[in-house]
């Protein structure tokens, strides 16, 4: 349970040295978080049944609205905008007992891959302050990696959850389009945007996704599909043998290993493939001839939709 003692220690870490609150977070809401934590403690002390994420400290990317909290999208244009309601995913997190500890830094309006284009500050990589955390959900990835929260929400249009998670050594998941409601997400490219979790392990990602997934009448692109148990397919470490991936075939896309890929990156990918082989998996090189068309297609779809979605802010 997220006791006041744990809450205090978390806040010390947020306010202290190192990567800290000064780079990963754009704002925090200490009073509201404390009230949530105390309410959960009281319910626990009274022997009440607690929801699945009771007391879990979760951060939210600053383009996902949280009621009575500034949502700036990393931009001076919205630096005074206070959201009048919760996004659907945040409302679901609160219903599941999560404690929302703050809003995390991001590239302005989600346009960037380093979090350096935030109008407010540059977020550092917790593993090396001279490196970037990736983006545009760099603040969320850095906060999780630095232990400033257990999990965080990010948004992903063209890699903005997965890439910073990779840079910061954590787990990032972009759900299938329509799996998580985007009601309350400031739109970038409506054909591509998705909200998903960033966490320290796969199980935590599954638990957060379990809480935020599901149909939402407020989002016309939300899929009316039942939410399964995302943890049911996970295997406990104690139940794994020496070759837990026996029988699994993993593809290595040849188009991702050629021109433009740094030698050191290629070496690490090949080393990871060797490790997976040692665990029993079969590694098979596959060719996707149209793979290279993905980036130019993205740069037709995303900027055109962004110019439409963001026109509401430029006064033109």
N, C-alpha and C positions, 0 to 999 in steps of 0.2 A: 504494500500500500504506500502511496506517495505521502508519507507522513511529513509533518512540519519539519522534523529533523532533516529528512532527505531533501525537502524543499529548500531549507536553509543552505545546505551544502551545495546544492545545484546552483543556487543564486550566488554563492561565494565564487564558484568556478566561473560563472558567467561574468562576474564583475572583476575578476582577478587579472592575472598576468597572462601572457602568451597570446594565443589566437583570440580568445575572449570575445566578449560582447561587442567590443569596439569595432570588430570587422565582420563577424558573421551575421549579427542582428542589426536591423534598422530600428527596431523598437521592441520593448518588452512591456508586459502588463503585470507587474508584480502583485498588485492588490487583488486583481481578479484571480490570478493563479493561486495566491494564498487562500482566498476564499474557497476555491474549488478543492484545494488540498485538505483544508480543515473539514469541509463537508464530507469528503470521502473518509477521513479519519473517524469522524463522528458516526458515520454509517457502519464502518467496520467495528468500532467499539460497541455498537448496539447490536451486533450480530446480524446485520442485514446482508442480504445477498448483493454482491457487488457486480457491476457490469464488466465486460471482458477486458477493457483497457483502463480500469479504475486506477487513477493516480499516475498514469504513464505520461511523462512530460513530452509534449510534441510541439515542434515549431512549424510555422506555416509560411510558405513563400509569399512575398509581399504583393503578388498579383492575385491572391485568393482572399476574398474579403472575410473579415471577422467583425462581427457586430461591435460598434462603438470603439473601433480601432482604426487608426490611419492605414489606408491601403494606397501606397504611392507608386507601385510598379517600378520603383527605383528611379522615379522621375520627379523633377521639380514641379512639373505641371500638376501633379496630384498630391503634392506634399502636405496639403491641408485637408484632403478628402477623408472624412470619417464615415465608414460604412454604416448604413442604417439597419442592416440585417446580416445574418450569417449565410455564407455559401452553403450549399447542400452538404458537401463533404465535411466542412467544419461542424455543421449541426450534427451530423452523424457521429463524428469523433466525440463531441460533447455528450451525446446520448450514450456512447460507449464508455464514458467515464474519463476520457483523456483530459489532461490539463494543458491548455494552450499557453505556452510560455512566452511566445513572441513572434514577430514577423521578421523574416530573414532577407538579407540583401540579394540583389539580382541585377543582371544587365537590364538597362532601361527598357521597359516594355517587353522584356524577354528577348531582345535582339542582341545577341552576343554569345560567346562561348568561353569567356574568362572571368566574368563578373567585374571586369575593369570599366565597363561602360555605365555602371551605376552613377547616377548624378550625385550620390552622397559620399561614397567611400569605396575603397578597394578592399575586397575580401582576400585574405591570405590562405594558403594551403596549410593546414595544421601540421603536416609532415615536414614542410619546409617553407618558411615564410617568404622565401625568395621566389617561390613558385605560385602559379595561379591555382585556384580550386576547380577550374572549369566553369561552365555556365550553360544556360543562364541561371540555373538553380544552384549556383555556387555557394550562396549563403547557407542553404539547407544542408548541402553535402558537407560543408565545413563544420557546421554546428554539430551534426551527428558524429562526424569523425573526431572532433575535439571533445566529445563527451558532454556537450552542453545541453543535449536532449537525447532521448532514447530513439526517437524517429522524427521525421519531418515530411511535410508535403512539398512536392515540387510540381512543376508543369513541364510538359515535354511536347515540343512541336517538331523539332528535327534533331533530337538527342539531348535536350536540356535537363533531363533527369539522369539518363544513362551515362553521359559523358562526364559530368562532375562527380558522379558516384565512383566512376572508374578512377578519376584523378585523385580522389580522396580516400580510396581504399575501402569503400562501403558498398552496400547493395542498393541499386536503383532499379525500379521497375516502371516501365511505361505500359499500362494496361491496354487491352484491346479497345479500340475506338468504341465509345458508347457504354463501356463497362462501368465507368464512374461518371456521375453527373458533373457537368461543367457549369452548372448554374452558380453564379457568383465568382467565376473566373474571368478576369479581364481578358478579352479575346485578342489573340494575335492572328493566327490563321485557323479559321473555324473548321476547315476540312482536316486539320492535322492535330490540333491541340488535345492534350489529355492530361489529367491529374493523376499522380501516382505517389507511392511512398519511397522514402529513402531511409535506410536503417542499417544497423550493424550486422544483421544476419538475415538469412532467407526466411526463417520462421517469423521474425518480427515484421518483415515486409508482408508476409501472408496474413498476419493478424490485423495489420493496419488496412490492407486491401479488403479483408473480410468486413471491416467496419464501414468502409466508405463506398463499397460497390453496391449496385442495385439500381433498379429503374426509378426515374424521377420525372413526373409529369411536367415539371418546370423546364426540362431540357428536352427539346424535340429530337435530339440525336441520341438520347439515352436508350439503351437496349432493354427491352422488356423480357429479360431472361433471368431465370432464378439464379440466386447466388449460392454456389456450392461451398463446401468446406475446403478452403485453400490449404489447410495444414494437413489434410488427411493423407496426402501423398508423400509427405516428408518422412524420412527415415532417421530414427535416433542414431547418434554416433555409436552407441553401445551395441546396436543391432547390425552394424556394418561389418562385413568381413574384410579381408585384405584386398578384394577386388569388387567393390560395391557397384561398379559401372559395367560389370560383365553383361554382354548382350546389347549394350547401348551403342549406337552408331552416331558419331558427331561429325558434321560437315565442316570443312575448312574451305571458305570461299576463295578461289584463286584470284579473283579480281580485287580482293582486299589486301593482297600480299605483294603487289607488284610496284609499279612506278609510283613515287610519291610517298611511300612508306619508309620511315627511317629504319636503318639497319638494326638499331637497338630494339625498336618496337617489334620488328619481324622476329628477332631472336627470342624475345619474351613470349610472343604468341606461339612460336614453335616449341619453346620450353614448356609452356602450358599444355600444348597438345601431347607432348611426350609424357607429362605427368598424368594426364587423363588416360593415356594408353596404359600406364603402369597400374592404373586402378581398374583396368579391365575393358575400357571403351575401345571401340574401333574408330580410328580417325580416317576419314575419307575426303580427299580433295574433290570439290565439286565446282563446276563452272556455271555461273549465272550470266549469260550473254547480255541481258538487258540491265544488269546491275549498275553499270556506269551511266545509265540514263536517269537514275534516281536523283542525282544532285541537280542536273539542269531542270528536271521536272519540278523539284522542290523550289528552285529559284524562280519559277514561273508562278506557282501556286501561292507560296508563302508571301512574297512581297505584294502581290496583287490583292490578296485578302487582307493583309496588314494595312495597306493604304486605305482600304475601305473601313476596316474596323477602327482604325486610329484617327480617321478624319473627324470624329466627333470631338477630339481634343484640341485641334489646331485652329479652330475659329474660322476656317475657310469655308 
